[in-house]
Amino acid sequence: MSNVSDQTMMFRVGNEENNAAAVIISTVYQSLQEKGYNPINQLVGYLLSGDPTYITSHNNARGLIRKLERDELLEELVKAYVKDK
């Protein structure tokens, strides 16, 4: 009998392109740059903690990023990373 912890879990995401996530990430990134923040550090902080205060409210970036679940944002980031390899 196999132990559940020995099995690989499957995580399924939608197959459709999530252009909204890409646009939001770009907008938030640019807004963070404009305000003088390190966008990578701020986005990582948000993704790890879920705390929206890592994202500036400049250009409604905080409101935009909260429109998406963090797993949607991570999915878009991983797709972009793998696509460029």
VOGU-3710 file (C-alpha; in Angstrom, 3 decimals, decimal comma):
1> msnvsdqtmm> 0,000/0,000/0,000  1,487/3,328/-1,028  1,605/6,318/1,230  -0,155/9,425/-0,109  2,927/11,534/0,638  4,928/9,338/-1,767  2,710/10,265/-4,700  3,148/13,267/-6,947  0,264/15,692/-6,793  -1,105/17,104/-10,047
11> frvgneenna> -1,811/20,812/-10,288  -3,888/21,812/-13,278  -4,248/25,298/-14,634  -6,344/26,572/-17,487  -4,916/26,083/-20,960  -6,093/29,460/-22,199  -3,662/32,335/-22,411  -3,998/34,650/-19,452  -3,218/37,937/-21,128  -4,755/39,851/-18,214
21> aaviistvyq> -2,123/38,480/-15,826  0,701/39,472/-18,181  -0,667/43,001/-18,527  -1,132/43,361/-14,780  2,385/42,117/-14,019  3,853/44,554/-16,546  1,812/47,472/-15,211  2,709/46,697/-11,596  6,381/46,255/-12,498  6,474/49,620/-14,263
31> slqekgynpi> 4,624/51,353/-11,403  7,087/49,975/-8,863  10,006/51,189/-10,990  8,463/54,644/-11,341  8,223/54,939/-7,552  11,859/53,875/-7,107  11,263/50,375/-5,734  13,044/47,208/-6,818  10,139/45,528/-8,672  11,518/42,005/-8,353
41> nqlvgyllsg> 11,944/42,254/-4,571  8,508/43,801/-4,118  6,742/41,238/-6,305  8,493/38,352/-4,551  7,490/39,806/-1,196  3,886/40,007/-2,333  3,839/36,522/-3,834  5,347/34,933/-0,726  3,315/36,796/1,857  0,103/37,836/0,126
51> dptyitshnn> 0,536/41,248/1,755  -0,596/43,880/-0,771  1,445/46,602/0,947  4,482/45,291/-0,971  2,832/46,825/-4,054  2,563/50,567/-4,546  -0,822/52,175/-5,020  0,722/54,338/-7,778  -1,230/53,872/-11,049  -3,660/51,624/-9,117
61> arglirkler> -1,009/48,865/-9,142  -2,138/47,486/-5,776  -5,744/47,296/-6,919  -4,748/45,639/-10,183  -2,596/42,936/-8,638  -5,342/42,043/-6,175  -7,661/41,228/-9,107  -5,713/38,010/-9,621  -4,973/35,119/-7,325  -1,310/34,656/-6,500
71> delleelvka> -1,289/31,247/-8,206  -2,405/32,945/-11,441  0,473/35,382/-11,156  2,948/32,579/-10,463  1,614/30,612/-13,415  2,175/33,571/-15,739  5,683/34,153/-14,392  6,674/30,499/-14,797  5,260/30,386/-18,345  7,220/33,504/-19,305
81> yvkdk> 10,406/32,139/-17,741  10,166/28,756/-19,467  9,172/30,335/-22,795  12,352/32,433/-22,804  14,625/29,430/-22,167
//
